[in-house]
């Protein structure tokens, strides 16, 4: 027997459910280094993951658990999403970190400094070099 859910039930679920970023981080803890680095990059960059169309294509979210579906995303993002040059470059590089494949490294030319720093941190994490500082020199 299925019980009908009301708006109040859904609102309560949303109030008590962990944040999407927390659920993705929890999932990534049990994944390989590349997926952990890619999830961290998406969370730190913030703008791309904030887009509903990107989340819908990349994240499988049950409300209590979430994970990235890299193969589905790779198969569909070029035709399903309208991305500017920087967004496309960032997602291609992050996808290559989380779901290893060949990617043209010249895409870094299309990143602004903020996204470049995020990708560089993810690459350092992928290499196991967590202590490398990436940022502005003073």
Phi, psi and omega in degrees: 000133179258132179265132178293138180262139179259169177301321180297322177298315181295317179298319178295317178302316182293325180288328184263343181289142176297155178301151178304316181298323177293319180293321177294319178297317179298318178296316184294333179305328182261012181253179180285172185303319181298316179293320177299316180294320180294316178297316178299320179297315178300318181291315182293322179292317171080312187294315184292315180292339178286344179284126180301320182293325177291312179301316182299324182276326186265322190255130170262115189234119178265357185098324177253331179227152178214149173208162178269133176257082184301313181299317179297316181299312181300321182291336190237343192296327183293331180258337185268339185245145171260109185239145171280174185301317180294319178296315180298314180299314180299312182295322178296318179291317178295319177299320179294330178285316183278332184223082191310130177195172177287138179215138178289115182293343177298348178301337179299336178298336183267002181267142169283172185299323181296311180291324177300317178298320179297315180295318179297320177296320179294320177294320177297318178295319178301323180279356181079017182255070184291342185268357179289128180274131175237122180165193183278135175276145178246000000 
